[in-house]
Amino acid sequence: MNKKDIIDTISHKTALSRGQIRQVVEEVLDEITLRLSRGEKCQFTGFGTFQIKKRAARKVIHPSTRERITVSARNIPVFIPGRKLLESVSSLEGDFFD
């Protein structure tokens, strides 16, 4: 599923137009991005939390040259699923990931 699919699905379930849904989805994503860029968390109870983690600098080996290089420290966005999301996903049956 991608952003277009989400917009289409919500549009079919509500009386709102695709344009209205698109605007809301864009605003939500922009707000999450803005908050993360300020170092804030975005928590959606039951669904999960978006937050920033600091990744330390580390040494790696370039795969084609075998040269040792240092990757600088950086901030990365992470998502930590909430309890309801985890429970919903854990109830999946079958070879979903195979």
Secondary structure, DSSP 4 states (H G I P E B T S, - for coil): --HHHHHHHHHHHSSS-HHHHHHHHHHHHHHHHHHHHTT--EEETTTEEEEEEEEPPEEEE-TTT--EEEEPPEEEEEEEE-HHHHHHHHT--SSTT-
